[in-house]
């Protein structure tokens, strides 16, 4: 999977349903057309209703604003950004529909909230269209109350998260995914603004834990032995918060002996997003999964809110007021 804190490609039929506004609730049992665990889903592209006291603007640093998407057109802009990063810059293989639309689309887009980072100093004008500031970053957020149990989470397609959820009944889980930032904007400021938006969202919905997948580029685990072994040996989740890769997709992470792992070198070689998760206090599951469509090796990430490093809560503010607009 692409660098995410988040099934893969939906079928063309699902995507066609999205594009043509077909209303089609399914309770499961349709081969190839169901979320993991047969969670029900509507194909009609509906936007979540605005919630009192939240957004749409979540924060701002200079010309950059972080906000929740409130229009279908804003979700489409996030999908175009994802296509540009995942398929054009990276090595993901698009479906025919994705290639035609030039957008990264899947069935989860209708269930999720979408966070956008917008650059108000980069305004692009098109004929017969009002000039709009540029979307330069995005994250996709899926709350547990929007899916049919843990099996409806996106990450359940790669990891057995059911036992993890069962160990924490009543906890509010939030799955993060589909994160990407345009290359010129991959700076500390943009990432900080994204996390400020997520923190604001977490506080508003009283989230107890964040889960998802993070990715290492490449599909040969032996070439990623240093990174995988480091995560397994130095950042493995406590058993109570651990999830294991599905048995038929399980790839061992503990590939090198402890004495062969240079922690400093391993940390330096991790993707910036993954290093950010570690700094905040996230830990990782047991076993990796190869995603051949996206050309990545995925690991499970978990971050209980109570485990977030105190200095980061202090940095963003206990009430998410540091970058409040």
N, C-alpha and C positions, 0 to 999 in steps of 0.2 A: 504494500500500500504506500501511497505517497506520504510525505512527512505529515502525519496526522496525529491528533490525540484522539482518534476515531477508531456471502452474496458479493459481490463486486458489481460488475456491469449488469444492469437490468436488461431484460429482453427488449427487442424492438417493439414488441406489442405493448409493453408497459410504457415505453417512451412515447409511442404513438398516442396512447391514452392520455398522457400528460399534455402533449401538444394539442390534441383536439378537444380537450376539456371533457372527455368522456367520464360520466359519473358511473363508477363501477366498484362498489364495496365488495370485497371478498373476505370471507372468514377463514380461508385456507383450503387446502386440498386441491389446488390447481397446480399441476406440475410446472415448474419453471416460472410461476407467476405468484410467488408468495415470499414474504419475508421469512427469515429464519424463525422457526417455531410457528409458522402459519399465522403470524400476527395480522389482524385485519388492516386494510389500508384503503384509502380512497384515491382514485386516480385523478379526480378533479383537483387542479392546482389551486388550493385555497391558502390564503395567508392566515397565520394565527391572528386572532383578534388582539388589538392593542390592549395592554394591561395597565391598569391605573398605577401611576407612580414609577413606571419604567419606560424610559426612552421617549421617542426613538433615539435621540442623541444620548450616548452613554459617557462621552468624554471628549476632550480635545487637547492637543498639544500643537500650538502654532497653527499652521495651515492644515494639519491632519485632524480629522474627526473620526471617532469610532461610533457606530450607530447600528441599530437593528434594522434589517430590511422590513419595510412595511408594505411594499408593493410587489406585484409579480414581476414587474420590469426590473426591480432591484435584485431579485433572486436570479433573473436571467443574466444580469451583469456579473453576479458572483459566479455563475456557471461558465460564463465566457472567460473570466479570469482563471478559473480552475482549468479550463481546456488549454489556455495559453501556457500555463505553467506545467501541468501534468503531461500533456500530449505533445505540445510543440517544443518545450524546453527540455523536458525529461523524456523518459522512454516508454511511457504508457501507450498501449495499443488501443486506439478508439474503435468503437463499433461504427457501423455504417451510419447509424442515426446521429451519433455524436459528431462524426466527421462532417455530415451534411449540415447540422445545426451549428457546428463550431462551438459547442457547449458541452461541458461535462454534466450529464444528467443521470440521476438514478431515483428510485422510488422513495428514498428517504427525504428527498428535498421537500416533499409535501408535509412531512411530519415535523421537520426541524425548524428552529429559529436560525436565522443567518445573521452573523455579525459582519459588518463591512467597515473597512478603513478607507476613507475618502480623502483625496488631496484636493483641497479647494483652490490651490494655486495652479493646478493642472486642469484647465477647462478646455474641453474639446467641442468645437462647434461643427454640426453637420447640417446640410441643407434641409430646410423645412423642419428643423428640430431645435428645441430650446437647448442652449449650451448647458452641459452638465459637467460637474467635477469628476475626476477620474477615480474609479474604484481600484485600489492598489493592494488590498489585502482582504482576506475573508476567513471565517471560521464557521463551522456548522455545529449547532447545539441541539442535542436530543435528550429531552427529559424522560425519566422512567415512567411518568404518568401518561405519556403519549404512546407507549407501546404496550403490547399484550404480554407483560412479564419480561423477564430478562432475555428470553429467546428472541424478542423483537428488536433488540439492540443490533446495530450494524456489526459490532465486533463479535457477536455470537456466531457469525459465519466462519470465524477463524479460531475462536477460543471458547472453552467451556466455562462460561461465566455464571451458570446457574448455581453451582455450589457457593460461589462468592456472594451472590445476592441472598441466598438462603441463610448464610451465616450472619447477615445484617438485616433482619426483617424490620420493616418500618423506616429504613434509611432512604433518603432521597438521592437517587443517583442521576448524574448528568454525563452523557457521552459526548466527547468532543471529537470532531473529525473534519476531514476535507480542508485542512488548513493550508493556505498558500499565500505568498506575498510576491509581488513583482520584483524582479531581481534588483533594480535600482533602489528599492525601498527596504531591502533586507538589512535594516539597521536596528540598533537598540531602541530607538525612539518608536518605530513602528511596532516592534514586538511588545514593547512596554504598553503601548496603547491598546493592542489586542488583548493583553492580559488584564488591563484595567477594565475593558468591556466585559470580559468573562467574569472577573471578580464582582463587578456590579450586578451582573446577572445571577451569580451564585448567591449573593447576599439577598437579593430580592426574592428568589425562589426558595431560600433556606435549604440549599443543597448541602448534603452531608459528604458526598464523595464524587469525584470525577474519574471517569474511566475512558478507555479508548485504545487505539493502536498508534504506535509510532513506527517509522520505517527507516531502514538503512538501504541505501541505493545498491542494487545488485541482487542477483539470485543465487550466487554461489556462497554458501555459508562458510566454506573453508577460507575464502578470501576475506570474510568478515569475522574470522575466528577471534581476533583480538577484541573487537567491540562487543561481540556476543558474550565472550568469556568474562569480560570486565563487568557487564551488566549483571550476569548471573552471579558472579562472585562478590561484587561490591555493592550492588543495588537491587538485590532480589527482594521482592515484597515479603513482609511477614506472612506466615501461613494463613492468618485470618483474612488477609487481603489479597491472597495470591489466586491467580487464574491460570489454567494450563491450556496449552494449545490443543486443539482437537486431535484425537489419537491418530486419525488418518492423514493429518497434515503436520504432525509434530516433527520439529527439527531441533536436535539438542543444541543448547547454547553453551554448555560447559565444555568447550572444545580444546582448550589449552590448560595445562597444569598451572596452578596459582603462581609458581615461580617464573613462569614464562610470560606472565601478564604485567606489563608496565602500566600502572594506573594513569600516570601523567600522559603518556603517549596515547593510551586508549581514549582518555577523556578528550584530548585535543582532536582526535580523529572522528568523534561523534558529530552528527549534524547539529547546527546551532539550536534548533528547536528541542532536540533531545537533551542537550546540555542545559537548556533553560528549565526543562522539567526536573532534572536532577537537582539544580540549585534551589528550586522552590520546595522540593521535598518529595517528589514522586519516586515510586519504586516500580519494579518490573516483574512480570509473570514468569512462568516456567515454560520454556520451549518457544521457538520461533515458528513462523509460517512463511513459506515462499509464495509470493504473489507474482505469477508470471505475466499477468496482464499489465500490471503497473511496473514490473521490473524491479521489485523491492523485496526485502526480507523484513517481515513485520514482527514486532514484539508488543506485548500487552503492557499498558501503563495504568497505574492506579494512584490516585492522590486523594486520600481522605482530607477533608477541610481541616480537621484538627491536627493534621501532620504538616500543614503548610508552615514553612519557616517563619518564625515571628518577625524577622526583619523585613520580610516581604509584605506581611500584613501591615506593618508599620509604614512601609514605603508607599503602599497604595492607599492606606487609610482604612481603619476598621469599618468606616462607613463609605468606602470607595469615593472619597472626596478629593483625592490628590489632583486628578485631572478632570474633575467635574466641569462640564461646560457652563 
